[in-house]
Amino acid sequence: MKLYSINAGHFKLDGGAMFGVVPKSIWNKLNPSDENNMCSWAMRCLLIEKDKKLILIDTGMGNKQNAKFFSYYYLHGNDSLSSSLQYYGFTPDDITDVVLTHLHFDHCGGAATFNETKTRFEPFFKNANYYTTQKHYDWAINPNAREKASFLKENILPLQESGQLHFIDENYKLIDELSFYEVFGHTESMMLPIINYKHTKIIYLADLIPSAAHIPLPYVMSYDLRPLNTLKEKEFILNKAIEEDCVLFFEHDKSIECAKIIKTERGYTYENNFLLSDL
């Protein structure tokens, strides 16, 4: 089995929204903002190659939205989903499976694209099965007012209409080395993939702990639907990472891919950080 870190580009979000109750005087030292209070974040996906399967976890936001949309989120950088796959010698048609941790636009936007005539949307990965949970799909297509701007039907419905979308739970086994843990703080039924790789467990954190700067328990995003649930879920995952010597894989940290966790008198922190390719 081989693993590849896939950079689907960078985008910007409001720093205050990303750090919740943490004051700017603190978080701005961790991820400095621009003059509009916006911080840069990665959209780091993970590709698993096992036998004849190529399993992609999350897809970034894609590039099909209009100029007004991108004026809010400032997609930037030279990386894209396609170029990062190409770097490792793969094309979108090679992908056999796409696991979507949840259906917010910055995690599933790259899953759908325009057709050749730009008259409708269709799955970007034509030969892939897509996976999410039934609970989360139902939540996403009937969004509440708080999350509505994050759930875009053009990212979701083409997957269902094509027959390529499948519903799983945390007991589903796509390959033996891949399992899932379901969390409910950030949104309803987000799935955290856990990969057994070279005698090590790698936890793909999605938006539970979006960056290394979010490791301290109180650092919870304002986007989270149930922040007190997030606190409990973070503590469980961080303790698991320490007890089982797991590697944490950060989807949104602009510079840190992976880290291992320790607990000190001041709380949780990372001991060191490294690239996925260093494992």
PyMOL commands that set and color helices and strands:
alter all, ss='L'
color gray80, all
select helices_A, chain A and resi 15-19+24-30+67-73+81-87+92-94+105-111+134-141+148-150+153-161+212-214+227-243+276-278
alter helices_A, ss='H'
color red, helices_A
select strands_A, chain A and resi 2-14+38-50+53-57+97-99+112-114+121-123+129-132+165-167+178-183+190-197+200-204+247-249+258-264+267-274
alter strands_A, ss='S'
color yellow, strands_A
deselect
rebuild
show_as cartoon
